[in-house]
Amino acid sequence: MQDIVKLMGPNSASYIEMSDQLGTIEQGKLADIVLLDGNPLDGYWNMLRTRVVFKGGVIVSDQRQAPATSSK
C-alpha cells in the first residue's frame, strides 16, 4: 500500500518531469487533494472512503456529514 501512495505523489511527478510543480504539498506547487476517512496504509478499502476533494483550491466534493442538531 505504501508503494501505491508513493506512486500517486512524488514518483508520478518525477516520472512526467514536473516535480518542480507537482507531487508534494509545498507553497507554490499545484495540488489537488483528497481527504480520506481512514488510513490507506491500513487497507486499500480506505482509499474508497473519500470525504473531501479539493481541485485547484476549490472543494469539488464534500461528503462530510453535518453535525447533528437537536430538535427542541
Residue frames relative to the residue before (quaternion, step in Angstrom):
aa qw qx qy qz dx dy dz
M 1.0000 0.0000 0.0000 0.0000 0.00 0.00 0.00
Q 0.6190 0.5387 -0.3544 0.4483 3.60 1.00 -0.72
D 0.6165 0.5489 -0.3468 0.4453 3.58 1.06 -0.70
I 0.6379 0.5214 -0.3300 0.4607 3.59 1.00 -0.79
V 0.6460 0.5148 -0.3218 0.4627 3.58 0.93 -0.88
K 0.6549 0.5044 -0.3120 0.4683 3.60 0.95 -0.83
L 0.6410 0.5383 -0.3274 0.4383 3.58 1.00 -0.79
M 0.6923 0.4877 -0.2800 0.4522 3.58 1.06 -0.71
G 0.7465 0.4004 -0.2192 0.4841 3.61 1.15 -0.25
P 0.8679 0.1007 -0.0517 0.4838 3.54 -0.62 -1.15
N 0.6559 0.5235 -0.3344 0.4289 3.61 0.92 -0.77
S 0.6496 0.5041 -0.3206 0.4702 3.60 0.97 -0.80
A 0.6527 0.5145 -0.3157 0.4578 3.57 0.92 -0.87
S 0.6529 0.5057 -0.3084 0.4721 3.55 1.00 -0.81
Y 0.6386 0.5498 -0.3238 0.4302 3.58 0.96 -0.89
I 0.7508 0.3478 -0.2099 0.5209 3.58 0.97 -0.80
E 0.4681 -0.7284 0.3932 0.3095 3.54 1.35 0.40
M 0.5441 0.5913 -0.4151 0.4267 3.55 0.94 0.97
S 0.2817 0.7993 -0.4966 0.1874 3.59 1.16 0.45
D 0.5838 0.5572 -0.3840 0.4486 3.60 1.21 -0.22
Q 0.7482 0.3692 -0.1940 0.5159 3.60 1.26 -0.38
L 0.8042 0.2137 -0.0484 0.5526 3.58 1.13 -0.74
G 0.6621 0.6018 -0.3459 0.2826 3.52 -1.37 -0.08
T 0.7777 0.1011 -0.0705 0.6164 3.57 1.18 -0.49
I 0.4633 -0.6525 0.5152 0.3067 3.54 -1.23 0.43
E 0.2524 0.7407 -0.5708 0.2487 3.52 -0.33 1.35
Q 0.6187 -0.5350 0.4180 0.3954 3.55 -1.20 0.52
G 0.8043 0.2824 -0.2257 0.4716 3.54 -0.96 0.93
K 0.6399 0.4990 -0.3358 0.4782 3.60 1.25 -0.15
L 0.5073 -0.6121 0.5125 0.3245 3.52 -1.27 0.50
A 0.0565 0.8139 -0.5759 0.0517 3.58 -0.97 0.76
D 0.0884 -0.6981 0.7079 0.0616 3.50 -1.05 0.93
I 0.1150 -0.8329 0.5413 -0.0034 3.56 -0.65 1.14
V 0.1325 -0.7612 0.6319 0.0604 3.53 -1.05 0.89
L 0.1744 -0.7707 0.6066 0.0872 3.57 -0.78 1.07
L 0.1923 -0.8031 0.5603 0.0643 3.55 -0.78 1.09
D 0.3649 -0.6846 0.5809 0.2464 3.53 -1.27 0.47
G 0.7449 0.2527 -0.2228 0.5758 3.54 0.50 1.25
N 0.4933 -0.6559 0.4924 0.2899 3.52 -1.22 0.50
P 0.3833 -0.7462 0.4891 0.2387 3.61 -0.53 1.09
L 0.6008 0.5579 -0.3690 0.4377 3.59 1.19 -0.36
D 0.6178 0.5347 -0.3425 0.4639 3.59 1.26 -0.30
G 0.7763 -0.2157 0.1396 0.5756 3.58 1.21 -0.36
Y 0.5960 -0.6157 0.3908 0.3361 3.53 -1.03 0.84
W 0.5841 0.6072 -0.3702 0.3913 3.62 1.09 -0.65
N 0.5957 0.5710 -0.3699 0.4269 3.59 1.13 -0.46
M 0.5526 0.5912 -0.3943 0.4355 3.59 1.23 -0.33
L 0.6686 0.4995 -0.2869 0.4703 3.59 1.21 -0.47
R 0.6234 0.5530 -0.3243 0.4477 3.59 1.28 -0.17
T 0.0549 0.8372 -0.5358 0.0947 3.56 0.72 1.15
R 0.1626 -0.7944 0.5799 0.0785 3.57 -0.92 0.92
V 0.8043 -0.0235 0.0434 0.5921 3.63 0.85 -0.89
V 0.0972 -0.7711 0.6271 0.0522 3.57 -1.09 0.81
F 0.1378 -0.7603 0.6326 0.0518 3.54 -0.89 1.07
K 0.0297 0.7734 -0.6326 0.0291 3.59 -0.89 0.93
G 0.8384 -0.0059 -0.0403 0.5436 3.54 -0.64 1.12
G 0.7012 -0.4884 0.2599 0.4497 3.56 1.07 0.73
V 0.6624 0.4659 -0.2938 0.5078 3.58 1.31 0.07
I 0.4331 -0.6640 0.5343 0.2934 3.58 -1.01 0.78
V 0.1169 -0.8131 0.5691 0.0366 3.58 -0.64 1.14
S 0.7729 0.0811 -0.0790 0.6243 3.58 1.27 -0.23
D 0.0139 0.7928 -0.6074 0.0487 3.55 -0.84 1.01
Q 0.0381 -0.8304 0.5545 -0.0396 3.55 -0.29 1.30
R 0.3737 0.7052 -0.5120 0.3176 3.57 1.23 0.37
Q 0.3901 -0.7028 0.5406 0.2482 3.53 -1.10 0.67
A 0.4741 -0.6503 0.5116 0.3010 3.54 -1.03 0.81
P 0.5683 -0.5897 0.4320 0.3776 3.60 -1.07 0.63
A 0.5298 -0.6303 0.4658 0.3242 3.54 -1.08 0.75
T 0.2125 -0.7612 0.5994 0.1273 3.56 -1.05 0.78
S 0.4313 -0.6878 0.5157 0.2738 3.53 -1.07 0.68
S 0.2704 -0.7550 0.5756 0.1599 3.55 -1.06 0.71
K 0.0307 0.8195 -0.5662 0.0832 3.54 0.00 1.35
